[in-house]
């Protein structure tokens, strides 16, 4: 992933949690997830947009353990402008 990030790229890292637990705990958990990804990508904080979503937006059905497991994730969006020739 790091190789795809160029100096002009806009990187958005979004952290999620499942619907179990308290909302504030889930926000904190998603914050820890995004910070770990930022560290692993070796990006300074000012080079990424961080969204700690927690359980405010559930990505999958939380009525099953399978669906909940897929909600415990981080997404990385890399937007790099294309230079016109």
NORURNOR-V340079 format. One record per pair of residues at least 24 apart in sequence whose C-alpha atoms are under 7 Angstrom apart, sorted by the first residue. I is the first residue (numbers start at 1). J is the second residue. D is the distance in whole Angstrom. If there is no record, write none. Layout:
((I,J,D) (I,J,D))
This chain:
((2,41,6) (5,78,7) (8,80,6) (9,78,6) (9,79,5) (9,80,4) (9,81,7) (10,48,7) (10,78,6) (10,79,5) (10,80,6) (11,48,5) (11,49,6) (11,76,7) (11,77,6) (11,78,5) (11,79,6) (12,48,6) (12,49,5) (12,50,6) (12,76,6) (12,77,5) (12,78,7) (13,48,7) (13,49,6) (13,50,5) (13,51,6) (13,74,7) (13,75,6) (13,76,5) (13,77,6) (14,50,6) (14,51,5) (14,52,6) (14,53,7) (14,74,5) (14,75,5) (14,76,7) (15,51,6) (15,52,5) (15,53,6) (15,54,6) (15,73,6) (15,74,4) (15,75,7) (16,52,7) (16,53,5) (16,54,4) (16,55,6) (16,71,6) (16,72,6) (16,73,5) (16,74,6) (17,54,5) (17,55,5) (17,71,5) (17,72,5) (17,73,7) (18,55,6) (18,58,7) (18,62,7) (18,68,5) (18,71,5) (18,72,6) (19,55,5) (19,62,6) (23,55,6) (26,54,5) (26,55,6) (27,52,6) (27,53,6) (27,54,4) (30,54,5) (33,74,7) (34,74,7))
